[in-house]
Amino acid sequence: MASSCSFDVVSDFDYQEMVNTVDQVRREIKGRYDLKDTNTVLDLNPTEIVITTNSEFTLDAVTTILQMKAAKRQLSLKIFEYGKIESVSGSRVRQEITLRKGIEAELAKKISKQIRDVFKKIQVSIQGDALRVSGKSRDDLQEVIQFLKQEDCPVALQFENYR
């Protein structure tokens, strides 16, 4: 009886790293001369970041700082889904940034079809918001991982439970 090897393809991020990133952004805003008096507020919850500031110019600067700090903490920029910029109370602006987690069903079907088309000996099953990839050879699974890393996927992919 041949043993089967497998791994999971997930789209996730480390929430504690996101907390640290937002904290660093808040500290930089307080320290930068051009952003110090803008009354910029960053609210973080597990599904989104809400930025409220006094102009679109400062909003753009804050999102740039957020992207730089996230990249330094090995957080993929693909987890950020930017909402539209809204005007709130006077001249202030607000933007919601949704934090993507999980692989949507439509994208999971597309990825599993790509894997099955290229690798005939590999089985792919969709399990909630993750994919389970299994096969007889660990070398084949390594090739699948390399293939997925080269593909331009709209979400950040991680590979877990490799056994």
DSSP file with accessible surface (Angstrom, degrees, kcal/mol):
  #  RESIDUE AA STRUCTURE BP1 BP2  ACC     N-H-->O    O-->H-N    N-H-->O    O-->H-N    TCO  KAPPA ALPHA  PHI   PSI    X-CA   Y-CA   Z-CA
    1    1 A M              0   0  240      0, 0.0     2,-0.3     0, 0.0     0, 0.0   0.000 360.0 360.0 360.0 122.9    0.0    0.0    0.0
    2    2 A A        -     0   0   66      1,-0.1     2,-0.2     0, 0.0   134,-0.0  -0.599 360.0-126.8 -83.0 136.8    1.5    3.3   -1.1
    3    3 A S        -     0   0   94     -2,-0.3     2,-0.4   133,-0.1    -1,-0.1  -0.547  19.4-133.5 -81.9 152.0    1.4    6.2    1.3
    4    4 A S        -     0   0   80     -2,-0.2     2,-0.3   130,-0.0   132,-0.2  -0.855  12.3-154.3-108.2 139.8   -0.1    9.5    0.2
    5    5 A C  E     +A  135   0A  12    130,-3.1   130,-2.5    -2,-0.4     2,-0.3  -0.800  20.7 169.4-107.8 153.2    1.6   12.9    0.9
    6    6 A S  E     -A  134   0A  15    157,-2.9   157,-3.0    -2,-0.3     2,-0.3  -0.978  18.8-170.4-155.4 166.6   -0.4   16.1    1.1
    7    7 A F  E     -A  133   0A   0    126,-2.1   126,-2.9    -2,-0.3     2,-0.4  -0.960  24.5-119.2-153.1 164.2   -0.3   19.8    2.0
    8    8 A D  E     -AB 132 160A  13    152,-3.3   152,-2.6    -2,-0.3     2,-0.6  -0.890  11.6-148.7-109.5 140.4   -2.9   22.6    2.3
    9    9 A V  E     +AB 131 159A   0    122,-2.9   122,-2.3    -2,-0.4     2,-0.3  -0.942  31.8 165.9-105.2 119.3   -3.1   25.8    0.3
   10   10 A V  E     - B   0 158A  19    148,-2.6   148,-3.2    -2,-0.6     2,-0.5  -0.870  36.2-139.2-129.6 163.6   -4.5   28.6    2.4
   11   11 A S        +     0   0    3    118,-0.4    91,-3.8    -2,-0.3     2,-0.3  -0.946  51.0 127.6-124.3 106.9   -4.8   32.4    2.3
   12   12 A D        -     0   0   61     -2,-0.5     2,-0.3    89,-0.2    89,-0.1  -0.905  38.7-149.3-149.7 170.2   -4.1   33.8    5.7
   13   13 A F        -     0   0   19     -2,-0.3     2,-0.8    62,-0.1     3,-0.1  -0.977  33.1 -99.7-145.4 159.3   -2.1   36.3    7.6
   14   14 A D     >  -     0   0   91     -2,-0.3     4,-1.6     1,-0.2     3,-0.2  -0.720  28.3-159.3 -82.6 112.0   -0.6   36.6   11.1
   15   15 A Y  H  > S+     0   0   77     -2,-0.8     4,-2.5     1,-0.2    -1,-0.2   0.869  90.2  56.7 -63.4 -36.1   -3.0   39.0   13.0
   16   16 A Q  H  > S+     0   0  105      1,-0.2     4,-2.4     2,-0.2    -1,-0.2   0.897 105.3  51.5 -64.3 -36.9   -0.4   39.8   15.6
   17   17 A E  H  > S+     0   0   52     -3,-0.2     4,-2.3     2,-0.2    -1,-0.2   0.877 108.9  51.5 -64.5 -35.8    1.9   41.0   12.8
   18   18 A M  H  X S+     0   0    0     -4,-1.6     4,-2.6     2,-0.2     5,-0.2   0.908 108.4  51.0 -67.0 -40.7   -0.9   43.2   11.5
   19   19 A V  H  X S+     0   0   47     -4,-2.5     4,-2.3     1,-0.2    -2,-0.2   0.936 111.9  47.4 -59.9 -45.7   -1.4   44.6   15.0
   20   20 A N  H  X S+     0   0   45     -4,-2.4     4,-2.3     2,-0.2    -2,-0.2   0.893 110.9  52.2 -63.0 -39.4    2.3   45.4   15.2
   21   21 A T  H  X S+     0   0    0     -4,-2.3     4,-2.2     2,-0.2    -2,-0.2   0.942 110.5  46.3 -62.8 -48.5    2.2   47.0   11.7
   22   22 A V  H  X S+     0   0    0     -4,-2.6     4,-2.5     1,-0.2    -1,-0.2   0.899 111.1  53.6 -63.4 -37.4   -0.7   49.3   12.6
   23   23 A D  H  X S+     0   0   63     -4,-2.3     4,-2.1    -5,-0.2    -1,-0.2   0.919 108.9  48.6 -62.9 -41.9    1.1   50.2   15.8
   24   24 A Q  H  X S+     0   0   51     -4,-2.3     4,-2.3     2,-0.2    -1,-0.2   0.894 110.1  51.9 -64.5 -39.4    4.2   51.2   13.9
   25   25 A V  H  X S+     0   0    0     -4,-2.2     4,-2.5     2,-0.2    -2,-0.2   0.931 108.6  50.8 -63.6 -43.7    2.2   53.3   11.4
   26   26 A R  H  X S+     0   0   95     -4,-2.5     4,-1.9     1,-0.2    -2,-0.2   0.911 110.9  49.0 -59.6 -42.3    0.5   55.1   14.3
   27   27 A R  H  X S+     0   0  148     -4,-2.1     4,-1.4     1,-0.2    -1,-0.2   0.893 110.8  49.5 -65.9 -39.4    3.9   55.9   15.8
   28   28 A E  H  X S+     0   0   49     -4,-2.3     4,-2.0     2,-0.2    -1,-0.2   0.891 108.0  54.0 -68.2 -36.8    5.3   57.1   12.5
   29   29 A I  H  < S+     0   0   12     -4,-2.5    -1,-0.2     1,-0.2    -2,-0.2   0.918 109.0  49.0 -62.0 -41.8    2.3   59.4   12.0
   30   30 A K  H  < S+     0   0  157     -4,-1.9    -1,-0.2     1,-0.2    -2,-0.2   0.820 115.9  44.5 -66.4 -28.7    2.9   61.0   15.4
   31   31 A G  H  < S+     0   0   56     -4,-1.4     2,-0.4    -5,-0.2    -2,-0.2   0.719  91.8  91.0 -90.5 -22.2    6.5   61.5   14.6
   32   32 A R    >X  -     0   0   77     -4,-2.0     4,-1.4     1,-0.1     3,-0.7  -0.605  67.4-144.2 -82.8 133.8    6.3   62.9   11.1
   33   33 A Y  T 34 S+     0   0  206     -2,-0.4     4,-0.5     1,-0.2     3,-0.3   0.883  98.6  50.5 -61.6 -41.6    6.1   66.6   10.7
   34   34 A D  T 34 S+     0   0   78      1,-0.2    -1,-0.2     2,-0.1    -5,-0.1   0.696 120.8  34.2 -74.4 -17.0    3.7   66.6    7.7
   35   35 A L  T X4 S+     0   0    1     -3,-0.7     3,-1.4    -6,-0.2     5,-0.4   0.493  90.8  94.8-112.8  -4.3    1.3   64.1    9.4
   36   36 A K  T 3< S+     0   0  110     -4,-1.4     3,-0.5    -3,-0.3    -2,-0.1   0.889  91.8  35.9 -60.6 -43.9    1.5   65.2   13.1
   37   37 A D  T 3  S+     0   0  139     -4,-0.5    -1,-0.3     1,-0.2    -2,-0.1   0.102  89.6  95.8-100.8  25.0   -1.5   67.7   13.1
   38   38 A T  S <  S-     0   0   10     -3,-1.4    16,-0.5    -9,-0.1    -1,-0.2   0.521  83.0-132.9 -92.4  -4.9   -3.8   65.8   10.8
   39   39 A N        -     0   0  121     -3,-0.5     2,-0.3    -4,-0.2    -2,-0.1   0.908  37.9-178.2  51.7  44.7   -5.7   64.0   13.5
   40   40 A T        -     0   0   24     -5,-0.4     2,-0.4    -4,-0.1    13,-0.2  -0.602   9.1-164.0 -77.4 133.8   -5.3   60.7   11.7
   41   41 A V  E     -D   52   0B  63     11,-3.0    11,-2.5    -2,-0.3     2,-0.5  -0.979   8.2-166.3-123.5 128.4   -7.0   57.7   13.3
   42   42 A L  E     -D   51   0B   5     -2,-0.4     2,-0.5     9,-0.2     9,-0.2  -0.974   6.7-170.4-112.7 119.4   -6.3   54.1   12.4
   43   43 A D  E     -D   50   0B  84      7,-2.7     7,-2.7    -2,-0.5     2,-0.5  -0.955   5.0-166.7-110.1 125.9   -8.9   51.5   13.7
   44   44 A L  E     +D   49   0B  36     -2,-0.5     5,-0.2     5,-0.2    -2,-0.0  -0.926  15.1 161.3-115.0 130.9   -8.0   47.9   13.4
   45   45 A N  E >   -D   48   0B  56      3,-2.5     3,-0.7    -2,-0.5    -2,-0.0  -0.885  56.6 -89.1-133.4 171.8  -10.3   44.9   13.9
   46   46 A P  T 3  S+     0   0   86      0, 0.0     3,-0.1     0, 0.0    -2,-0.0   0.720 123.4  33.4 -59.4 -18.4   -9.9   41.3   12.7
   47   47 A T  T 3  S+     0   0   91      1,-0.2    52,-2.8    51,-0.1     2,-0.3   0.607 122.6  10.7-112.9 -13.5  -11.6   42.0    9.3
   48   48 A E  E <   -DE  45  98B  43     -3,-0.7    -3,-2.5    50,-0.3     2,-0.4  -0.993  51.4-133.6-159.6 164.5  -10.7   45.5    8.4
   49   49 A I  E     -DE  44  97B   0     48,-2.6    48,-3.4    -2,-0.3     2,-0.5  -0.990  21.5-158.4-120.4 132.2   -8.6   48.7    9.0
   50   50 A V  E     -DE  43  96B  10     -7,-2.7    -7,-2.7    -2,-0.4     2,-0.5  -0.962   5.4-165.9-115.1 123.2  -10.5   52.0    9.0
   51   51 A I  E     -DE  42  95B   0     44,-2.7    44,-2.3    -2,-0.5     2,-0.4  -0.939   6.4-178.3-110.1 126.2   -8.4   55.2    8.3
   52   52 A T  E     +DE  41  94B  23    -11,-2.5   -11,-3.0    -2,-0.5     2,-0.2  -0.994  18.4 145.9-124.3 127.0   -9.9   58.6    9.1
   53   53 A T  E     - E   0  93B   0     40,-2.4    40,-2.9    -2,-0.4   -14,-0.1  -0.863  55.8 -96.8-149.5-177.0   -7.8   61.7    8.3
   54   54 A N  S    S+     0   0   55    -16,-0.5     2,-0.3    38,-0.3    40,-0.1   0.620  93.9   9.1 -91.3 -11.8   -8.2   65.3    7.1
   55   55 A S     >  -     0   0   41     38,-0.1     4,-2.0     1,-0.1     5,-0.1  -0.991  68.5-110.6-158.7 164.7   -7.5   65.0    3.4
   56   56 A E  H  > S+     0   0  124     -2,-0.3     4,-2.4     1,-0.2     5,-0.2   0.817 115.4  60.2 -67.5 -29.9   -7.0   62.6    0.5
   57   57 A F  H  > S+     0   0  150      2,-0.2     4,-1.9     1,-0.2    -1,-0.2   0.940 108.6  41.5 -62.7 -48.0   -3.3   63.6    0.4
   58   58 A T  H  > S+     0   0    8      2,-0.2     4,-2.6     1,-0.2    -1,-0.2   0.854 111.9  56.9 -70.2 -32.1   -2.7   62.5    4.0
   59   59 A L  H  X S+     0   0    2     -4,-2.0     4,-2.5     2,-0.2    -2,-0.2   0.928 107.2  48.8 -61.6 -42.3   -4.8   59.4    3.4
   60   60 A D  H  X S+     0   0  100     -4,-2.4     4,-2.0     1,-0.2    -2,-0.2   0.913 111.4  49.3 -63.7 -41.1   -2.5   58.5    0.5
   61   61 A A  H  X S+     0   0   16     -4,-1.9     4,-2.3     2,-0.2    -2,-0.2   0.917 111.3  49.3 -64.6 -41.3    0.6   59.1    2.6
   62   62 A V  H  X S+     0   0    0     -4,-2.6     4,-2.7     2,-0.2    -2,-0.2   0.914 110.4  49.5 -67.0 -41.8   -0.8   56.9    5.5
   63   63 A T  H  X S+     0   0   13     -4,-2.5     4,-2.4     2,-0.2    -1,-0.2   0.888 110.0  52.2 -66.1 -34.0   -1.7   54.0    3.1
   64   64 A T  H  X S+     0   0   58     -4,-2.0     4,-2.3     2,-0.2    -2,-0.2   0.927 110.5  47.3 -64.9 -43.2    1.8   54.2    1.6
   65   65 A I  H  X S+     0   0    2     -4,-2.3     4,-2.7     2,-0.2     5,-0.3   0.924 110.9  52.7 -62.7 -42.5    3.3   54.0    5.2
   66   66 A L  H  X S+     0   0    0     -4,-2.7     4,-2.4     1,-0.2    -2,-0.2   0.926 109.8  48.1 -59.5 -44.0    1.0   51.0    5.9
   67   67 A Q  H  X S+     0   0   66     -4,-2.4     4,-2.3     2,-0.2    -1,-0.2   0.914 112.3  48.7 -64.7 -41.7    2.1   49.2    2.8
   68   68 A M  H  X S+     0   0   91     -4,-2.3     4,-2.0     1,-0.2    -2,-0.2   0.935 113.5  45.8 -64.7 -45.7    5.8   49.8    3.6
   69   69 A K  H  X S+     0   0   34     -4,-2.7     4,-1.1     1,-0.2    -1,-0.2   0.881 112.9  50.7 -66.7 -37.4    5.4   48.6    7.2
   70   70 A A  H  <>S+     0   0    0     -4,-2.4     5,-2.7    -5,-0.3     3,-0.4   0.914 109.5  50.5 -66.1 -41.7    3.4   45.5    6.2
   71   71 A A  H ><5S+     0   0   52     -4,-2.3     3,-1.5     1,-0.2    -2,-0.2   0.900 107.1  54.1 -64.5 -37.7    6.0   44.5    3.6
   72   72 A K  H 3<5S+     0   0  150     -4,-2.0    -1,-0.2     1,-0.3    -2,-0.2   0.791 107.5  51.6 -66.0 -26.5    8.8   44.8    6.2
   73   73 A R  T 3<5S-     0   0   68     -4,-1.1    -1,-0.3    -3,-0.4    -2,-0.2   0.113 120.8-108.3 -96.7  20.3    6.9   42.5    8.5
   74   74 A Q  T < 5S+     0   0  169     -3,-1.5     2,-0.5     1,-0.2    -3,-0.2   0.799  71.1 144.7  58.5  32.5    6.5   39.9    5.6
   75   75 A L      < -     0   0   12     -5,-2.7    -1,-0.2    -6,-0.1     2,-0.1  -0.879  52.0-120.4 -96.9 130.3    2.7   40.6    5.2
   76   76 A S    >   -     0   0   45     -2,-0.5     3,-1.3     1,-0.1     4,-0.2  -0.433   6.2-138.5 -70.0 141.1    1.6   40.3    1.6
   77   77 A L  G >  S+     0   0   79      1,-0.2     3,-1.1     2,-0.1    -1,-0.1   0.622  96.3  78.4 -74.0  -9.8    0.1   43.4    0.1
   78   78 A K  G 3  S+     0   0   76      1,-0.2    -1,-0.2     3,-0.0    22,-0.1   0.631  79.0  69.4 -73.2 -12.4   -2.5   41.2   -1.5
   79   79 A I  G <  S+     0   0    2     -3,-1.3    21,-3.1    76,-0.1     2,-0.5   0.692  82.7  87.4 -78.7 -14.5   -4.4   40.9    1.8
   80   80 A F  E <   -F   99   0B   9     -3,-1.1     2,-0.5    19,-0.2    19,-0.2  -0.728  53.7-176.9 -88.8 125.1   -5.4   44.6    1.5
   81   81 A E  E     -F   98   0B  84     17,-2.4    17,-2.6    -2,-0.5     2,-0.3  -0.945  21.1-144.0-120.1 107.9   -8.6   45.3   -0.4
   82   82 A Y  E     -F   97   0B  83     -2,-0.5    15,-0.2    15,-0.2     2,-0.1  -0.547   9.5-152.8 -80.7 129.7   -9.1   49.1   -0.5
   83   83 A G        -     0   0   31     13,-2.7     2,-0.1    -2,-0.3    -1,-0.1  -0.307  36.6 -75.8 -85.8 178.1  -12.7   50.5   -0.3
   84   84 A K        -     0   0  167     -2,-0.1    12,-0.5     1,-0.1     2,-0.4  -0.403  49.0-105.0 -78.0 156.4  -13.7   53.8   -1.8
   85   85 A I        -     0   0   69     10,-0.1     2,-0.3    -2,-0.1    10,-0.2  -0.667  39.9-164.3 -83.6 126.8  -12.8   57.0   -0.1
   86   86 A E  E     -G   94   0B  71      8,-3.0     8,-2.6    -2,-0.4     2,-0.4  -0.868  17.7-126.0-113.8 147.2  -15.8   58.6    1.7
   87   87 A S  E     -G   93   0B 104     -2,-0.3     2,-0.4     6,-0.2     6,-0.2  -0.752  32.4-178.5 -87.9 134.2  -16.2   62.2    3.0
   88   88 A V  E  >  -G   92   0B  41      4,-2.7     4,-0.8    -2,-0.4    -2,-0.0  -0.988  49.9 -18.2-134.2 144.4  -17.2   62.4    6.6
   89   89 A S  T >4 S-     0   0  101     -2,-0.4     3,-0.9     2,-0.1     2,-0.4   0.786 118.1 -33.5  28.5  88.3  -17.9   65.4    8.9
   90   90 A G  T 34 S-     0   0   76      1,-0.2    -2,-0.0    -3,-0.1    -1,-0.0  -0.598 125.7 -18.1  83.7-130.8  -16.5   68.4    7.3
   91   91 A S  T 34 S+     0   0   99     -2,-0.4    -1,-0.2    -4,-0.1    -2,-0.1   0.342 102.8 116.4 -97.3   8.1  -13.4   68.1    5.2
   92   92 A R  E <<  - G   0  88B  52     -3,-0.9    -4,-2.7    -4,-0.8     2,-0.3  -0.431  49.4-152.3 -78.9 152.6  -12.3   64.7    6.7
   93   93 A V  E     -EG  53  87B   8    -40,-2.9   -40,-2.4    -6,-0.2     2,-0.3  -0.889   5.8-161.8-123.7 157.0  -12.1   61.6    4.6
   94   94 A R  E     -EG  52  86B  67     -8,-2.6    -8,-3.0    -2,-0.3     2,-0.4  -0.993   5.3-174.7-140.3 141.2  -12.4   57.9    5.6
   95   95 A Q  E     -E   51   0B  18    -44,-2.3   -44,-2.7    -2,-0.3     2,-0.5  -0.996  14.0-147.6-139.3 135.1  -11.4   54.7    3.9
   96   96 A E  E     -E   50   0B  59    -12,-0.5   -13,-2.7    -2,-0.4     2,-0.6  -0.869   8.5-163.1 -99.9 132.6  -12.0   51.1    4.9
   97   97 A I  E     -EF  49  82B   0    -48,-3.4   -48,-2.6    -2,-0.5     2,-0.3  -0.957  12.7-148.1-115.9 110.1   -9.4   48.5    4.0
   98   98 A T  E     -EF  48  81B  58    -17,-2.6   -17,-2.4    -2,-0.6     2,-0.7  -0.600   9.7-135.6 -78.8 137.8  -10.8   45.0    4.2
   99   99 A L  E     - F   0  80B  10    -52,-2.8     2,-0.3    -2,-0.3   -19,-0.2  -0.846  20.7-137.7 -96.6 113.3   -8.3   42.3    5.2
  100  100 A R        +     0   0   69    -21,-3.1     2,-0.4    -2,-0.7    56,-0.1  -0.539  28.8 169.8 -75.1 134.0   -8.6   39.3    2.9
  101  101 A K        +     0   0  113     -2,-0.3   -89,-0.2   -89,-0.1    -2,-0.0  -0.990  44.3  16.2-143.8 132.3   -8.6   35.9    4.6
  102  102 A G  S    S-     0   0    9    -91,-3.8     2,-0.6    -2,-0.4    28,-0.1   0.015  83.3 -83.0  91.4 159.2   -9.4   32.5    3.0
  103  103 A I        -     0   0    4     26,-1.8   -92,-0.0   -94,-0.1    -1,-0.0  -0.903  44.5-126.1-103.5 122.1   -9.7   31.4   -0.7
  104  104 A E     >  -     0   0  139     -2,-0.6     4,-2.8     1,-0.1     5,-0.2  -0.289  22.9-112.6 -66.0 154.2  -13.1   32.2   -2.2
  105  105 A A  H  > S+     0   0   65      1,-0.2     4,-2.3     2,-0.2     5,-0.2   0.877 115.2  51.0 -57.8 -42.7  -15.0   29.3   -3.8
  106  106 A E  H  > S+     0   0  141      1,-0.2     4,-1.8     2,-0.2    -1,-0.2   0.928 113.7  44.0 -63.8 -43.8  -14.7   30.6   -7.3
  107  107 A L  H  > S+     0   0   23      2,-0.2     4,-2.8     1,-0.2     5,-0.2   0.890 110.5  55.9 -68.5 -37.9  -10.9   31.1   -7.0
  108  108 A A  H  X S+     0   0    1     -4,-2.8     4,-2.6     1,-0.2     5,-0.2   0.908 107.7  49.0 -61.6 -41.1  -10.5   27.7   -5.3
  109  109 A K  H  X S+     0   0  119     -4,-2.3     4,-2.2    -5,-0.2    -1,-0.2   0.916 111.7  49.4 -63.3 -41.5  -12.2   26.1   -8.3
  110  110 A K  H  X S+     0   0  115     -4,-1.8     4,-2.3     2,-0.2    -2,-0.2   0.930 113.0  46.0 -63.8 -45.8   -9.9   28.0  -10.7
  111  111 A I  H  X S+     0   0    5     -4,-2.8     4,-2.4     1,-0.2     5,-0.2   0.928 112.5  50.1 -64.8 -43.8   -6.7   27.0   -8.8
  112  112 A S  H  X S+     0   0    3     -4,-2.6     4,-2.5    -5,-0.2    -1,-0.2   0.896 110.5  50.6 -64.7 -36.1   -7.7   23.4   -8.5
  113  113 A K  H  X S+     0   0  116     -4,-2.2     4,-2.4    -5,-0.2    -1,-0.2   0.928 109.4  51.0 -66.2 -41.5   -8.5   23.2  -12.2
  114  114 A Q  H  X S+     0   0   52     -4,-2.3     4,-1.8     2,-0.2     5,-0.2   0.919 111.9  47.0 -60.0 -44.9   -5.0   24.7  -13.0
  115  115 A I  H  X S+     0   0    0     -4,-2.4     4,-3.1     1,-0.2    -2,-0.2   0.937 113.1  48.0 -63.9 -45.7   -3.3   22.2  -10.8
  116  116 A R  H  < S+     0   0  117     -4,-2.5    -1,-0.2     1,-0.2    -2,-0.2   0.849 110.4  52.6 -66.2 -32.2   -5.2   19.2  -12.3
  117  117 A D  H  < S+     0   0   83     -4,-2.4    -1,-0.2    -5,-0.2    -2,-0.2   0.885 119.5  33.3 -68.7 -38.7   -4.5   20.4  -15.9
  118  118 A V  H  < S+     0   0   81     -4,-1.8     2,-0.7     1,-0.2    -2,-0.2   0.882 122.8  43.4 -86.1 -40.4   -0.8   20.6  -15.3
  119  119 A F    ><  -     0   0   27     -4,-3.1     3,-0.9    -5,-0.2    -1,-0.2  -0.885  60.5-177.7-114.6 105.2   -0.2   17.8  -12.9
  120  120 A K  T 3  S+     0   0  165     -2,-0.7    -1,-0.1     1,-0.2    -4,-0.1   0.774  81.2  53.5 -74.1 -26.3   -2.2   14.6  -13.8
  121  121 A K  T 3  S+     0   0  162      2,-0.0    15,-0.4    14,-0.0     2,-0.4   0.406  91.7  93.6 -91.6   4.8   -1.1   12.5  -10.8
  122  122 A I    <   -     0   0    7     -3,-0.9     2,-0.4    -7,-0.2    13,-0.2  -0.797  60.4-151.5-104.5 138.0   -2.2   15.1   -8.2
  123  123 A Q  E     -C  134   0A 105     11,-3.1    11,-2.9    -2,-0.4     2,-0.4  -0.896  11.2-167.8-105.9 138.6   -5.6   15.2   -6.4
  124  124 A V  E     -C  133   0A  19     -2,-0.4     2,-0.4     9,-0.2     9,-0.2  -0.987   5.2-177.8-127.0 130.5   -7.0   18.5   -5.3
  125  125 A S  E     -C  132   0A  51      7,-2.4     7,-3.2    -2,-0.4     2,-0.5  -0.990  24.3-130.0-128.7 142.5  -10.0   18.9   -3.0
  126  126 A I  E     -C  131   0A  73     -2,-0.4     2,-0.5     5,-0.2     5,-0.2  -0.782  23.6-176.8 -90.4 124.7  -11.7   22.1   -1.8
  127  127 A Q  E >   -C  130   0A  95      3,-2.9     3,-1.2    -2,-0.5     2,-0.4  -0.834  57.7 -66.7-125.7  92.0  -12.1   22.2    2.0
  128  128 A G  T 3  S-     0   0   70     -2,-0.5    -1,-0.0     1,-0.2   -26,-0.0  -0.511 117.7 -13.3  67.0-118.2  -14.0   25.3    3.1
  129  129 A D  T 3  S+     0   0   95     -2,-0.4   -26,-1.8    -3,-0.1  -118,-0.4   0.029 130.0  67.2-105.3  27.3  -11.7   28.3    2.3
  130  130 A A  E <  S- C   0 127A  13     -3,-1.2    -3,-2.9   -28,-0.1     2,-0.4  -0.899  72.0-129.4-137.6 166.6   -8.6   26.1    1.7
  131  131 A L  E     -AC   9 126A   0   -122,-2.3  -122,-2.9    -2,-0.3     2,-0.6  -0.968  10.2-150.1-118.5 137.4   -7.4   23.5   -0.8
  132  132 A R  E     -AC   8 125A  58     -7,-3.2    -7,-2.4    -2,-0.4     2,-0.5  -0.936  14.6-168.1-106.3 120.5   -6.0   20.1    0.1
  133  133 A V  E     +AC   7 124A   0   -126,-2.9  -126,-2.1    -2,-0.6     2,-0.3  -0.934  12.9 172.7-109.9 125.3   -3.4   18.9   -2.5
  134  134 A S  E     +AC   6 123A  25    -11,-2.9   -11,-3.1    -2,-0.5     2,-0.3  -0.962   7.9 148.1-136.5 153.9   -2.4   15.3   -2.3
  135  135 A G  E     -A    5   0A   0   -130,-2.5  -130,-3.1    -2,-0.3   -13,-0.1  -0.969  51.6-103.8-169.0 172.0   -0.3   12.8   -4.3
  136  136 A K  S    S+     0   0  157    -15,-0.4     2,-0.4    -2,-0.3  -133,-0.1   0.819  99.0  60.1 -79.1 -30.0    2.0    9.8   -4.0
  137  137 A S     >  -     0   0   38      1,-0.1     4,-1.5   -16,-0.1     5,-0.1  -0.852  62.4-154.0-109.0 132.3    5.3   11.6   -4.6
  138  138 A R  H  > S+     0   0  126     -2,-0.4     4,-2.3     1,-0.2     5,-0.2   0.825  99.9  60.2 -66.8 -30.5    6.7   14.4   -2.4
  139  139 A D  H  > S+     0   0  117      2,-0.2     4,-2.0     1,-0.2    -1,-0.2   0.901 102.7  51.0 -63.7 -40.7    8.6   15.7   -5.5
  140  140 A D  H  > S+     0   0   38      1,-0.2     4,-2.0     2,-0.2    -1,-0.2   0.906 109.7  50.4 -62.2 -40.0    5.3   16.2   -7.4
  141  141 A L  H  X S+     0   0    0     -4,-1.5     4,-2.3     1,-0.2    -2,-0.2   0.891 107.5  53.0 -66.5 -37.6    4.0   18.2   -4.4
  142  142 A Q  H  X S+     0   0   86     -4,-2.3     4,-2.4     1,-0.2    -1,-0.2   0.898 108.2  51.5 -62.6 -38.3    7.1   20.3   -4.4
  143  143 A E  H  X S+     0   0  104     -4,-2.0     4,-2.5     2,-0.2    -2,-0.2   0.886 107.8  51.9 -65.4 -38.0    6.5   21.0   -8.1
  144  144 A V  H  X S+     0   0    0     -4,-2.0     4,-2.7     2,-0.2     5,-0.2   0.924 108.9  50.5 -63.6 -43.4    2.9   22.0   -7.4
  145  145 A I  H  X S+     0   0   15     -4,-2.3     4,-2.1     1,-0.2    -2,-0.2   0.937 112.0  46.9 -60.5 -45.6    4.2   24.5   -4.7
  146  146 A Q  H  X S+     0   0   90     -4,-2.4     4,-1.5     1,-0.2    -1,-0.2   0.905 111.4  52.2 -62.9 -39.5    6.7   26.0   -7.2
  147  147 A F  H  X S+     0   0   33     -4,-2.5     4,-1.4     1,-0.2     3,-0.3   0.933 110.7  47.0 -61.5 -45.1    4.0   26.2   -9.9
  148  148 A L  H  < S+     0   0    6     -4,-2.7     5,-0.2     1,-0.2    -1,-0.2   0.848 108.1  55.7 -69.2 -32.0    1.6   28.0   -7.5
  149  149 A K  H  < S+     0   0  130     -4,-2.1    -1,-0.2    -5,-0.2    -2,-0.2   0.840 108.9  48.2 -67.2 -31.5    4.3   30.4   -6.4
  150  150 A Q  H  < S+     0   0  153     -4,-1.5    -1,-0.2    -3,-0.3    -2,-0.2   0.761  94.1  91.6 -79.9 -26.1    4.9   31.4  -10.0
  151  151 A E  S  < S-     0   0   70     -4,-1.4     2,-1.2    -5,-0.1    -3,-0.0  -0.402  82.5-123.2 -69.4 146.5    1.2   31.9  -10.8
  152  152 A D        -     0   0  142     -2,-0.1    -1,-0.1     2,-0.0    -3,-0.1  -0.741  39.3-179.5 -92.5  91.9   -0.1   35.5  -10.3
  153  153 A C        -     0   0   11     -2,-1.2     4,-0.1    -5,-0.2   -75,-0.0  -0.731  33.3-132.9 -94.3 141.2   -2.9   34.8   -7.8
  154  154 A P  S    S+     0   0   69      0, 0.0     2,-0.3     0, 0.0    -1,-0.1   0.593  90.5  52.5 -71.4  -8.9   -5.1   37.7   -6.6
  155  155 A V  S    S-     0   0   13    -76,-0.0     2,-0.4   -54,-0.0    -2,-0.2  -0.884  95.7-100.4-122.2 159.2   -4.7   36.5   -3.0
  156  156 A A        -     0   0    8     -2,-0.3     2,-0.4   -80,-0.1  -144,-0.1  -0.625  40.8-152.3 -77.3 129.4   -1.6   35.7   -0.9
  157  157 A L        -     0   0   35     -2,-0.4     2,-0.3  -146,-0.2  -146,-0.2  -0.873  13.9-175.5-109.0 138.1   -1.1   31.9   -0.7
  158  158 A Q  E     -B   10   0A  62   -148,-3.2  -148,-2.6    -2,-0.4     2,-0.5  -0.931  18.6-137.7-124.4 156.5    0.6   29.9    2.0
  159  159 A F  E     +B    9   0A  54     -2,-0.3     2,-0.3  -150,-0.2  -150,-0.2  -0.956  31.2 169.5-119.4 119.0    1.4   26.2    2.1
  160  160 A E  E     +B    8   0A  86   -152,-2.6  -152,-3.3    -2,-0.5    -2,-0.0  -0.805  47.6  29.2-126.7 167.7    0.7   24.4    5.4
  161  161 A N        -     0   0   81     -2,-0.3     2,-0.6  -154,-0.2    -1,-0.2   0.859  66.1-176.5  53.4  43.7    0.6   20.8    6.9
  162  162 A Y              0   0   77     -3,-0.2  -155,-0.2  -155,-0.1    -1,-0.2  -0.611 360.0 360.0 -73.3 114.3    3.1   19.4    4.4
  163  163 A R              0   0  131   -157,-3.0  -157,-2.9    -2,-0.6     0, 0.0  -0.988 360.0 360.0-146.3 360.0    3.3   15.7    5.2
